[in-house]
Amino acid sequence: MRSACLFVLSFLITPMVLAESRVFVSLVGSLLEAEITSVSGDSVTLKRSSDLQPLVVSRKTLCKEDGAYIDRWVQQHPDLATSPAPSAAGPAAPVQKYRLSCQTLPSKSNRSGGDIYQRTFEYTYNFNLSNNEVNRDLQDARGLALILAKNTADRNGDLIVLQKEEFDVSMRAQSKMVHTTQPVRLTYFVGGDSSDAGVKSYGYVLIIRDAAGNVLHVEASPDTSAKFAKEILALPEAPCMVDRDFKLKPKAELPLGYITF
């Protein structure tokens, strides 16, 4: 009888031992504590530790270390992992888009002191998002706001990524939400001996992705920055320097003396 009880107990405990929670890290630096429940091709189903709800993500949106961990998990759980099924109908259909729109309102206020040549301005951006779908709610999406500036002394035209803010996006059909970025102060000089010194505002990029990492909405100022969404998502934490194609310049010196967060 005792042996039978031990057998039943071990049967119940084994699934608990196999369950392994991990903090997954996306390419944009967001964190999620969860455990893998299944893998199908590039799609990974996670069970979130916070609410035990399932979440499907693309492994392409996760960091290299998470990719190696997923490979090991697949080897250890072949019964829960499958390759993508071949399709006789040709390429998969594109991701269904949401009808999203955004009114972006930059705010600029003068913070200059007594120096007649010095100009200091404080900037924030207000992103007024609208879900224009009639029946579809948008849940568990993520927004990424990139705030940009230029070094006035840089003749190469490189850009400064001042801020890289991630925020939750959840909107019911026909509803709105607002995200306001943290203020940042930029200083530059006009005339005098330091007329080429300082940092000026350049613009922003806004990217909205669904829970699986699919890009739903991109907008930017200037407009040409919007085509570099992939490069932007791969950037490290701000502040950092990038070229006009948003390729990181790790050895470039940041003019932090003219920036106040």
C-alpha positions as CSV (number, residue, x, y, z in Angstrom):
1,M,0.0,0.0,0.0
2,R,2.8,2.4,0.9
3,S,4.6,1.7,-2.4
4,A,1.4,2.5,-4.3
5,C,1.0,5.8,-2.4
6,L,4.6,6.7,-3.3
7,F,4.0,5.9,-6.9
8,V,0.9,8.2,-7.1
9,L,2.7,11.0,-5.2
10,S,5.7,10.8,-7.6
11,F,3.3,10.9,-10.6
12,L,1.7,14.1,-9.2
13,I,5.0,15.8,-8.4
14,T,6.8,15.1,-11.7
15,P,4.9,17.7,-13.8
16,M,5.6,20.3,-11.2
17,V,9.3,19.6,-11.3
18,L,9.3,19.8,-15.1
19,A,7.7,23.2,-15.0
20,E,10.4,25.8,-15.2
21,S,9.8,29.6,-14.9
22,R,12.2,32.0,-16.7
23,V,12.4,35.7,-17.2
24,F,12.3,36.2,-21.0
25,V,13.9,39.3,-22.5
26,S,12.7,40.8,-25.7
27,L,14.9,42.6,-28.2
28,V,13.6,45.9,-27.0
29,G,14.4,45.1,-23.4
30,S,11.0,44.2,-21.9
31,L,10.9,41.5,-19.3
32,L,8.3,38.7,-18.9
33,E,8.4,35.9,-16.3
34,A,6.8,32.8,-17.7
35,E,7.3,29.1,-18.6
36,I,7.1,27.5,-22.0
37,T,4.2,25.2,-22.6
38,S,4.7,24.4,-26.3
39,V,6.7,25.4,-29.3
40,S,5.5,25.3,-32.9
41,G,8.0,26.6,-35.4
42,D,8.8,30.2,-34.5
43,S,5.8,30.5,-32.3
44,V,6.4,29.9,-28.6
45,T,3.4,29.6,-26.2
46,L,4.2,30.9,-22.7
47,K,2.3,30.7,-19.4
48,R,2.7,34.0,-17.6
49,S,3.7,33.7,-14.0
50,S,1.7,36.8,-13.0
51,D,-1.8,35.5,-14.0
52,L,-1.1,32.0,-15.5
53,Q,-2.6,33.1,-18.8
54,P,-1.2,31.8,-22.1
55,L,0.7,34.2,-24.4
56,V,2.0,33.3,-27.9
57,V,5.2,35.2,-29.0
58,S,7.5,34.9,-31.9
59,R,11.0,33.7,-30.9
60,K,12.4,36.2,-33.4
61,T,11.4,39.0,-30.9
62,L,13.4,37.4,-28.0
63,C,17.1,37.8,-27.2
64,K,19.8,35.4,-28.3
65,E,20.0,33.7,-24.9
66,D,16.3,33.0,-24.8
67,G,16.6,31.5,-28.3
68,A,19.2,29.1,-27.0
69,Y,17.0,28.3,-24.0
70,I,14.1,27.5,-26.3
71,D,16.3,25.2,-28.4
72,R,17.3,23.2,-25.3
73,W,13.6,23.1,-24.2
74,V,12.6,21.7,-27.6
75,Q,15.2,18.9,-27.3
76,Q,14.0,18.0,-23.8
77,H,10.3,18.1,-24.7
78,P,9.9,16.7,-28.3
79,D,6.3,15.8,-27.6
80,L,5.4,19.5,-27.0
81,A,7.3,20.9,-30.0
82,T,6.4,20.7,-33.6
83,S,7.8,22.1,-36.8
84,P,5.6,24.5,-38.9
85,A,3.3,22.5,-41.1
86,P,3.9,22.8,-44.9
87,S,1.3,24.9,-46.7
88,A,-0.1,23.8,-50.0
89,A,-1.8,27.2,-50.4
90,G,1.5,29.2,-50.7
91,P,2.8,31.8,-48.3
92,A,0.9,32.5,-45.0
93,A,-1.5,35.4,-45.0
94,P,-0.2,38.7,-43.7
95,V,-0.9,39.6,-40.1
96,Q,-4.4,41.2,-39.8
97,K,-3.9,44.9,-39.0
98,Y,-5.9,47.0,-36.5
99,R,-7.2,50.3,-37.6
100,L,-5.2,52.5,-35.3
101,S,-4.5,56.2,-35.5
102,C,-2.4,58.6,-33.5
103,Q,-2.4,62.3,-33.0
104,T,1.0,63.3,-31.7
105,L,1.3,66.6,-29.8
106,P,4.9,67.7,-29.0
107,S,5.2,70.1,-26.0
108,K,8.1,72.6,-25.8
109,S,8.6,75.0,-23.0
110,N,11.4,77.6,-22.5
111,R,13.8,76.9,-19.6
112,S,16.6,79.3,-20.5
113,G,18.5,81.2,-17.8
114,G,20.3,84.5,-17.8
115,D,22.9,83.7,-20.5
116,I,21.8,85.7,-23.6
117,Y,23.4,83.1,-25.9
118,Q,22.0,80.0,-24.2
119,R,18.7,78.3,-25.2
120,T,17.2,75.6,-23.0
121,F,13.9,73.9,-23.8
122,E,12.0,71.1,-22.1
123,Y,10.3,68.6,-24.4
124,T,7.6,66.0,-23.9
125,Y,5.5,64.1,-26.5
126,N,1.8,63.2,-26.1
127,F,0.7,60.3,-28.1
128,N,-3.1,60.2,-28.4
129,L,-3.9,56.7,-29.7
130,S,-7.3,55.6,-31.1
131,N,-8.6,52.1,-31.8
132,N,-10.9,52.7,-34.7
133,E,-12.1,49.1,-34.9
134,V,-15.9,48.7,-34.5
135,N,-15.9,45.4,-32.7
136,R,-12.3,44.4,-32.0
137,D,-10.6,45.3,-28.7
138,L,-6.8,45.6,-28.6
139,Q,-5.3,43.9,-25.6
140,D,-1.8,43.2,-24.3
141,A,-0.2,45.3,-27.1
142,R,3.0,47.3,-26.5
143,G,4.0,50.8,-27.5
144,L,7.6,52.0,-28.1
145,A,8.4,55.7,-28.2
146,L,11.8,56.9,-29.4
147,I,12.7,60.5,-28.8
148,L,15.5,61.9,-31.0
149,A,17.9,64.8,-31.0
150,K,20.9,66.1,-32.9
151,N,24.3,67.3,-31.8
152,T,24.7,70.8,-33.4
153,A,28.4,70.3,-33.7
154,D,28.1,67.0,-35.5
155,R,28.6,67.4,-39.2
156,N,28.0,63.8,-40.0
157,G,24.3,64.0,-39.2
158,D,24.3,61.3,-36.6
159,L,21.3,61.1,-34.2
160,I,21.0,60.9,-30.5
161,V,18.3,58.5,-29.1
162,L,17.4,60.4,-26.0
163,Q,14.6,58.2,-24.7
164,K,13.3,54.7,-25.5
165,E,10.1,54.2,-23.6
166,E,7.9,51.1,-23.6
167,F,4.3,51.2,-22.4
168,D,1.2,49.0,-22.3
169,V,-1.4,49.5,-25.0
170,S,-4.9,48.1,-24.3
171,M,-8.0,49.8,-25.9
172,R,-11.5,48.7,-26.3
173,A,-13.1,49.1,-29.8
174,Q,-13.8,52.7,-30.6
175,S,-11.8,54.0,-27.6
176,K,-8.7,56.1,-27.0
177,M,-5.7,56.3,-24.7
178,V,-2.8,58.8,-24.1
179,H,0.9,58.2,-23.4
180,T,3.1,61.1,-22.4
181,T,6.8,60.7,-22.5
182,Q,9.1,61.8,-19.6
183,P,10.4,65.4,-20.0
184,V,13.9,66.0,-21.2
185,R,15.8,69.3,-21.4
186,L,18.1,70.2,-24.3
187,T,20.5,73.1,-24.4
188,Y,22.3,74.8,-27.3
189,F,23.9,78.2,-28.0
190,V,23.2,80.9,-30.5
191,G,26.0,83.3,-31.2
192,G,29.0,84.0,-29.0
193,D,32.0,81.7,-28.8
194,S,29.9,78.5,-28.3
195,S,27.5,79.0,-31.3
196,D,28.2,75.5,-32.6
197,A,27.7,73.7,-29.2
198,G,24.6,72.0,-27.9
199,V,21.8,69.6,-28.7
200,K,18.6,70.3,-30.5
201,S,15.4,68.2,-30.9
202,Y,15.0,66.1,-34.0
203,G,11.8,64.2,-33.7
204,Y,10.3,60.9,-32.7
205,V,9.3,57.4,-33.7
206,L,6.3,55.5,-32.4
207,I,5.8,51.7,-32.9
208,I,2.8,49.7,-31.7
209,R,3.1,45.9,-31.6
210,D,0.6,43.2,-30.7
211,A,1.2,40.5,-28.0
212,A,2.9,38.3,-30.5
213,G,5.4,41.0,-31.6
214,N,3.7,41.9,-34.9
215,V,4.0,45.6,-35.8
216,L,0.5,47.1,-36.1
217,H,1.4,50.8,-36.4
218,V,4.5,53.0,-37.1
219,E,4.7,56.7,-37.5
220,A,7.6,59.1,-37.2
221,S,8.7,62.7,-37.6
222,P,10.5,63.1,-39.9
223,D,8.5,60.6,-41.9
224,T,11.6,58.8,-43.3
225,S,12.5,57.5,-39.9
226,A,9.4,55.2,-40.0
227,K,11.0,52.8,-42.5
228,F,13.7,51.8,-39.9
229,A,11.3,50.0,-37.5
230,K,13.3,46.8,-37.5
231,E,16.6,48.6,-36.7
232,I,14.9,50.6,-34.0
233,L,13.5,47.6,-32.2
234,A,17.0,46.1,-32.0
235,L,18.6,49.2,-30.4
236,P,19.8,48.9,-26.8
237,E,18.6,51.2,-24.0
238,A,18.8,55.0,-24.4
239,P,20.7,57.3,-24.5
240,C,22.8,56.1,-27.5
241,M,24.1,57.4,-30.8
242,V,22.9,56.1,-34.2
243,D,23.5,57.0,-37.8
244,R,20.6,58.1,-40.1
245,D,19.9,54.4,-40.8
246,F,19.5,53.8,-37.1
247,K,22.6,51.6,-36.8
248,L,24.2,51.9,-33.4
249,K,27.5,53.8,-33.1
250,P,28.8,52.4,-29.8
251,K,32.1,54.4,-29.9
252,A,30.5,57.8,-30.5
253,E,30.6,60.2,-27.6
254,L,27.3,61.4,-26.3
255,P,27.0,65.2,-25.6
256,L,25.5,64.6,-22.1
257,G,26.5,68.0,-20.9
258,Y,23.7,69.5,-22.9
259,I,21.0,66.9,-22.0
260,T,19.0,66.8,-18.7
261,F,16.6,64.0,-17.9
